[in-house]
Amino acid sequence: MRLLYYTSNGELSWTKNLTGDDEIPPYAILSHTWEEGQEVTYEDLTEYKGKSKSGYNKIRFCRQQAENDGLHHFWV
């Protein structure tokens, strides 16, 4: 499992793949549905693209909600 978070310079990033005995930080979960063709994929994130997709706004919203709840990590 990889968790998303925003870096100190405001860029979206993700944790290493957390498995087994890895310590998992508290995180928020965004439950949602994607609009057709608007899903932000892992590839979009790793290639720093997809910001024009409406799904990216859902990621921003989840980050803001997590932050409001005192959490730094989230999962979509």
Buried (B, 14 or more C-beta within 10 A) or exposed (E): EEBBBBEEEEEBEBBEEBEEEEEEEEBBEBEEEBEEEBBBEEEBBEEEEBEEBEBBEBBEEBBEEBBEEEBBBBBB
